[in-house]
């Protein structure tokens, strides 16, 4: 895969080149550029970047009493428009808070790992031992003029067919995630198509690249 020289992109960005000009010059998606800017903190290095002013109530304003600037904990201002705060449980809000600083690449990578883990786990749960591997489950019971039970029976071939269908859907979703990740990295359409064919190898390579960027190596673990 022909990679874009991030240092050249960074140099042009810091010199003041607009995003539109950058993506046209280096032939990269806008989302990729935004991801690099946020992930590698280019905005902090940009010359003349304005300093963030501390916000709060005006001096001698009654509303300033007990307010040192910013929204109080659990205030609806802490979540956009207060909609999430109103309708989502605390556990969901905690997840949103934990992911607010993640880049698009980080989010897709998390999704790839979760999907791959689910795929491996499903192989354990839906394992079919042999042709005689049959599962019987009671699904009903009647107690009137006649007493009886209703059972659902899954033969080995039924379970195997269900497993193959579920696995196919899961792998397809995983391939799409890998393709989206590579696109954000700046890979060409041809490169993405080639790498997705061997999606397991692609995931391993992505993990290696992320480890190198984070300063981690196998010897560190």
C-alpha positions in Angstrom: 0.0 0.0 0.0 1.4 3.4 -1.0 1.2 5.5 2.1 0.9 9.3 2.3 3.8 11.1 3.9 2.1 12.4 7.1 5.0 14.7 7.9 4.5 16.6 4.6 0.8 16.8 5.3 1.6 18.1 8.8 4.0 20.7 7.5 1.5 22.1 5.0 -1.2 22.0 7.7 0.9 23.9 10.2 1.9 26.4 7.5 -1.8 27.4 7.2 -2.9 25.4 4.1 -6.7 24.9 4.1 -8.2 21.4 4.5 -9.7 21.4 1.0 -6.3 22.2 -0.5 -4.6 19.5 1.6 -7.0 16.6 0.6 -6.7 17.6 -3.0 -2.9 17.8 -3.0 -2.4 14.5 -1.2 -5.5 12.7 -2.5 -6.8 11.7 1.0 -10.3 11.6 2.5 -11.3 14.6 4.6 -12.1 12.3 7.5 -8.6 10.9 7.4 -7.1 14.4 7.6 -9.4 15.3 10.5 -8.4 12.1 12.3 -4.7 12.9 11.9 -5.1 16.4 13.1 -6.9 15.2 16.3 -4.9 12.0 16.9 -1.5 13.7 16.6 -2.5 17.0 18.2 -1.5 19.1 15.2 -3.9 21.8 16.2 -1.8 22.4 19.3 1.3 22.9 17.2 -0.3 25.2 14.7 1.2 28.6 14.6 -1.0 31.3 16.0 -3.6 28.9 17.4 -5.8 31.0 19.7 -5.7 30.2 23.4 -8.9 28.9 24.9 -10.5 31.5 27.1 -12.0 30.4 30.4 -15.7 30.8 30.3 -17.9 31.7 33.3 -20.3 34.2 34.6 -19.5 37.9 34.5 -17.8 39.5 37.5 -20.3 40.7 40.2 -23.1 38.7 38.5 -25.3 36.9 41.0 -25.2 33.9 38.8 -21.4 33.8 39.4 -21.8 32.8 43.0 -20.4 29.3 43.5 -19.6 29.0 39.7 -16.0 28.7 38.7 -16.8 28.4 35.1 -18.2 25.6 33.0 -21.3 23.4 33.6 -21.8 21.6 36.9 -21.6 17.8 37.1 -24.6 16.1 35.5 -25.8 19.5 34.1 -27.6 19.0 30.7 -25.0 21.4 29.2 -22.5 18.7 29.7 -24.2 16.6 27.0 -25.1 18.1 23.6 -28.6 19.8 23.8 -29.3 17.8 27.0 -31.1 15.1 24.9 -28.7 12.3 25.9 -28.9 13.4 29.5 -32.7 13.2 29.5 -33.2 9.9 27.8 -30.0 7.7 28.3 -29.1 5.8 31.4 -26.0 6.7 33.4 -24.1 3.7 32.0 -24.6 5.0 28.4 -23.6 8.5 29.4 -20.4 7.1 30.9 -19.6 5.3 27.6 -20.2 8.5 25.7 -17.9 10.4 28.1 -15.2 7.8 27.8 -15.2 7.9 23.9 -15.5 11.7 23.4 -11.8 12.1 22.7 -11.5 9.1 20.4 -10.8 9.6 16.7 -12.8 7.9 13.9 -10.0 5.4 13.5 -10.1 4.6 17.3 -13.8 4.0 17.2 -13.7 1.8 14.1 -10.8 -0.2 15.6 -12.8 -0.7 18.8 -15.7 -2.0 16.7 -13.3 -4.3 14.8 -12.0 -5.9 18.0 -15.5 -6.3 19.4 -16.8 -7.9 16.2 -13.9 -10.3 15.9 -14.2 -11.3 19.6 -17.9 -12.0 19.0 -17.1 -14.1 15.9 -14.6 -16.3 17.8 -17.0 -16.7 20.8 -19.9 -17.7 18.5 -17.7 -20.5 17.1 -17.5 -21.9 20.7 -21.2 -21.4 21.5 -22.5 -22.8 18.2 -20.1 -25.7 17.9 -21.6 -28.9 16.4 -19.8 -32.0 17.6 -21.1 -34.5 14.9 -24.1 -35.6 13.0 -25.8 -36.9 16.1 -25.4 -33.6 18.0 -29.1 -32.8 18.6 -30.6 -30.2 20.9 -34.1 -30.5 22.4 -35.7 -27.5 24.1 -39.0 -27.3 25.9 -41.0 -24.4 24.4 -44.5 -25.0 25.8 -46.8 -26.9 28.2 -50.5 -27.5 28.1 -52.6 -28.5 31.1 -56.3 -28.7 30.2 -58.3 -31.7 29.0 -55.0 -33.1 27.8 -51.7 -32.6 29.4 -48.6 -32.4 27.3 -45.4 -30.7 26.5 -44.1 -28.9 23.3 -40.5 -29.4 22.4 -38.3 -27.8 19.7 -35.7 -30.1 18.3 -32.7 -28.9 16.4 -30.8 -31.5 14.4 -27.1 -31.3 13.7 -27.6 -30.1 10.2 -30.0 -27.4 11.3 -27.6 -26.0 13.8 -24.7 -26.2 11.4 -26.7 -24.3 8.7 -27.6 -21.6 11.3 -24.0 -21.3 12.3 -22.7 -20.9 8.8 -25.3 -18.3 8.0 -24.5 -16.3 11.2 -20.8 -16.6 10.6 -21.1 -15.3 7.0 -23.0 -12.2 8.1 -20.5 -11.5 10.9 -17.5 -11.9 8.6 -19.1 -9.6 6.0 -19.7 -6.9 8.7 -16.1 -7.3 9.9 -14.7 -6.9 6.3 -16.7 -3.7 5.9 -15.2 -2.3 9.2 -11.7 -3.2 8.0 -12.4 -1.5 4.6 -13.6 1.6 6.4 -10.6 1.7 8.6 -8.2 1.4 5.7 -10.1 4.2 3.8 -9.6 6.5 6.8 -5.9 5.7 6.8 -5.7 6.9 3.2 -5.5 3.5 1.4 -6.5 3.5 -2.3 -9.6 1.6 -3.4 -7.4 -1.1 -5.0 -5.3 -1.5 -1.9 -8.5 -1.7 0.3 -10.0 -4.4 -2.0 -6.8 -6.4 -1.9 -6.3 -6.3 1.8 -9.9 -7.1 2.7 -9.6 -10.4 0.8 -7.3 -11.5 3.6 -9.1 -9.7 6.4 -7.4 -11.6 9.2 -3.9 -10.5 8.0 -5.2 -7.0 7.5 -6.4 -6.8 11.1 -3.0 -8.1 12.3 -1.2 -5.4 10.3 -3.5 -2.7 11.6 -2.8 -3.8 15.2 1.0 -3.6 14.5 0.7 -0.1 13.0 -1.3 1.1 16.0 1.2 -0.4 18.4 4.0 1.3 16.6 2.2 4.7 16.7 1.5 4.3 20.4 5.1 3.5 21.0 4.4 -0.1 22.0 6.4 -3.1 20.8 6.3 -6.8 21.6 9.3 -6.3 23.8 7.4 -3.8 26.0 4.7 -6.3 26.8 
